[in-house]
Amino acid sequence: MKTITLNNGVKIPVVGLGTFRAKENEAYQAVAHALKAGYRHIDTAAIYRNEKEVGQAIKDSQIPREEIFVTSKLWNDDQGYEKAHLAFQKTLDELGFDYLDLYLIHWPKTYQKAADSWKALEELYHQGKIKAIGVSNFTFHHLEHLYETATVIPAVNQVEMHVGIQHEKLRAFCQEKNIYLEAYAPLMSHEIKNLLANETLQKVAASKSATIAQVALKYLVDLDVIILPKSTNPQRIEENIDLFNITFTSEEKALLKGLNNGRKYFPDPDNIAF
Ligand SMILES: NC(=O)c1ccc[n+]([C@@H]2O[C@H](COP(=O)([O-])OP(=O)(O)OC[C@H]3O[C@@H](n4cnc5c(N)ncnc54)[C@H](OP(=O)(O)O)[C@@H]3O)[C@@H](O)[C@H]2O)c1
């Protein structure tokens, strides 16, 4: 599996299995199958309520813990210095691990809460309990404010990203700040039917005997972002990692770039109601 080196030298596999909306048993089966299929990166979160099953599937795989990169996230209600410490310990206990590879602030709330939570994450990072720390759903102004008090630069920013939202400006900004972008909902999530119905993707896929999902995912990998496709279906889990032989001509790249229409399927981080 191809890896990317984060700003602190930690290596992260470029494709990770997403587990949002994977219920407990589904999550266990999906992670177990993904590890057999060659995945070494799993994305979960406290709010997904499947950390226990994710951790158990990893343990049962008998693959050494250090060969698997696992991300979890601090939920909104748990933001704040002390709460973040407690929430992290709960996540670690649920997973059954003694360290986590990557821990993210799931959504930005107030600047103060982000700064206080970040302080806790920095401490856990310095203690070696987390290999890398980052954020999710942060826009420019959230990052600028975090920078005012942060002593550790976020390693990643996990944001909604697919062919419809290509984040040209945020990518350039994060690149300049040495933050990797991770693409969540790379297949448009619950609206995957929109992705599958896209004629440009259909045309490009047909010309190279790849699937539409594979074309949409490989395009993101070629933009130098980490992708987190979710599937609980064994065949689609395998399909979503079988991308690395797909290449695009400059004409195809231009067509795929043209799909960037700004249509979001998740809330605007400045207007969340949760
Ligand atoms: N940080 C955040 O706020 C945040 C928000 C959302 C998501 N995430 C993370 O990002 C991951 C991915 O996002 P997501 O789960 O919302 O959506 P997604 O990965 O874009 O799409 C998942 C949907 O696509 C289907 N699918 C997967 N592979 C397919 C294929 N090859 N062909 C056809 N359909 C396919 C899945 O169904 P099957 O399972 O039936 O295959 C599921 O319905 C999440 O699981 C989570 O880990 C993070």
Ligand as a Chemical Component Dictionary entry (heavy atoms), coordinates in Angstrom:
data_LIG
# 
_chem_comp.id                   LIG 
_chem_comp.type                 NON-POLYMER 
_chem_comp.pdbx_formal_charge   0 
_chem_comp.three_letter_code    LIG 
# 
loop_
_chem_comp_atom.comp_id 
_chem_comp_atom.atom_id 
_chem_comp_atom.alt_atom_id 
_chem_comp_atom.type_symbol 
_chem_comp_atom.charge 
_chem_comp_atom.model_Cartn_x 
_chem_comp_atom.model_Cartn_y 
_chem_comp_atom.model_Cartn_z 
_chem_comp_atom.pdbx_ordinal 
LIG N1  N1  N 0  -14.743 13.797 9.517  1  
LIG C1  C1  C 0  -16.008 13.781 9.218  2  
LIG O1  O1  O 0  -16.799 14.663 9.598  3  
LIG C2  C2  C 0  -16.538 12.674 8.361  4  
LIG C3  C3  C 0  -17.818 12.779 7.789  5  
LIG C4  C4  C 0  -18.255 11.732 6.979  6  
LIG C5  C5  C 0  -17.431 10.643 6.738  7  
LIG N2  N2  N 1  -16.198 10.553 7.327  8  
LIG C6  C6  C 0  -15.304 9.377  7.104  9  
LIG O2  O2  O 0  -15.145 9.193  5.705  10 
LIG C7  C7  C 0  -15.612 7.890  5.349  11 
LIG C8  C8  C 0  -16.225 7.902  3.954  12 
LIG O3  O3  O 0  -17.360 8.736  3.884  13 
LIG P1  P1  P 0  -18.856 8.170  3.777  14 
LIG O4  O4  O 0  -18.926 6.864  4.467  15 
LIG O5  O5  O -1 -19.764 9.213  4.223  16 
LIG O6  O6  O 0  -19.107 8.003  2.239  17 
LIG P2  P2  P 0  -18.402 7.390  0.921  18 
LIG O7  O7  O 0  -17.235 6.556  1.263  19 
LIG O8  O8  O 0  -18.240 8.521  -0.011 20 
LIG O9  O9  O 0  -19.585 6.500  0.326  21 
LIG C9  C9  C 0  -20.079 5.380  0.996  22 
LIG C10 C10 C 0  -21.254 4.825  0.173  23 
LIG O10 O10 O 0  -20.780 4.358  -1.088 24 
LIG C11 C11 C 0  -21.075 2.958  -1.232 25 
LIG N3  N3  N 0  -19.926 2.375  -1.951 26 
LIG C12 C12 C 0  -18.675 2.194  -1.466 27 
LIG N4  N4  N 0  -17.861 1.721  -2.417 28 
LIG C13 C13 C 0  -18.601 1.603  -3.536 29 
LIG C14 C14 C 0  -18.318 1.153  -4.854 30 
LIG N5  N5  N 0  -17.098 0.742  -5.202 31 
LIG N6  N6  N 0  -19.336 1.139  -5.767 32 
LIG C15 C15 C 0  -20.584 1.536  -5.415 33 
LIG N7  N7  N 0  -20.917 1.979  -4.171 34 
LIG C16 C16 C 0  -19.929 2.001  -3.242 35 
LIG C17 C17 C 0  -21.262 2.443  0.159  36 
LIG O11 O11 O 0  -22.144 1.351  0.211  37 
LIG P3  P3  P 0  -21.670 -0.140 0.690  38 
LIG O12 O12 O 0  -21.154 0.019  2.104  39 
LIG O13 O13 O 0  -22.925 -0.926 0.608  40 
LIG O14 O14 O 0  -20.616 -0.577 -0.274 41 
LIG C18 C18 C 0  -21.900 3.651  0.853  42 
LIG O15 O15 O 0  -23.282 3.701  0.555  43 
LIG C19 C19 C 0  -16.622 7.572  6.454  44 
LIG O16 O16 O 0  -17.001 6.232  6.491  45 
LIG C20 C20 C 0  -15.893 8.085  7.653  46 
LIG O17 O17 O 0  -14.894 7.170  8.057  47 
LIG C21 C21 C 0  -15.749 11.570 8.105  48 
# 
loop_
_chem_comp_bond.comp_id 
_chem_comp_bond.atom_id_1 
_chem_comp_bond.atom_id_2 
_chem_comp_bond.value_order 
_chem_comp_bond.pdbx_ordinal 
LIG N1  C1  SING 1  
LIG C1  O1  DOUB 2  
LIG C1  C2  SING 3  
LIG C2  C3  SING 4  
LIG C2  C21 DOUB 5  
LIG C3  C4  DOUB 6  
LIG C4  C5  SING 7  
LIG C5  N2  DOUB 8  
LIG N2  C6  SING 9  
LIG N2  C21 SING 10 
LIG C6  O2  SING 11 
LIG C6  C20 SING 12 
LIG O2  C7  SING 13 
LIG C7  C8  SING 14 
LIG C7  C19 SING 15 
LIG C8  O3  SING 16 
LIG O3  P1  SING 17 
LIG P1  O4  DOUB 18 
LIG P1  O5  SING 19 
LIG P1  O6  SING 20 
LIG O6  P2  SING 21 
LIG P2  O7  DOUB 22 
LIG P2  O8  SING 23 
LIG P2  O9  SING 24 
LIG O9  C9  SING 25 
LIG C9  C10 SING 26 
LIG C10 O10 SING 27 
LIG C10 C18 SING 28 
LIG O10 C11 SING 29 
LIG C11 N3  SING 30 
LIG C11 C17 SING 31 
LIG N3  C12 SING 32 
LIG N3  C16 SING 33 
LIG C12 N4  DOUB 34 
LIG N4  C13 SING 35 
LIG C13 C14 SING 36 
LIG C13 C16 DOUB 37 
LIG C14 N5  SING 38 
LIG C14 N6  DOUB 39 
LIG N6  C15 SING 40 
LIG C15 N7  DOUB 41 
LIG N7  C16 SING 42 
LIG C17 O11 SING 43 
LIG C17 C18 SING 44 
LIG O11 P3  SING 45 
LIG P3  O12 DOUB 46 
LIG P3  O13 SING 47 
LIG P3  O14 SING 48 
LIG C18 O15 SING 49 
LIG C19 O16 SING 50 
LIG C19 C20 SING 51 
LIG C20 O17 SING 52 
# 
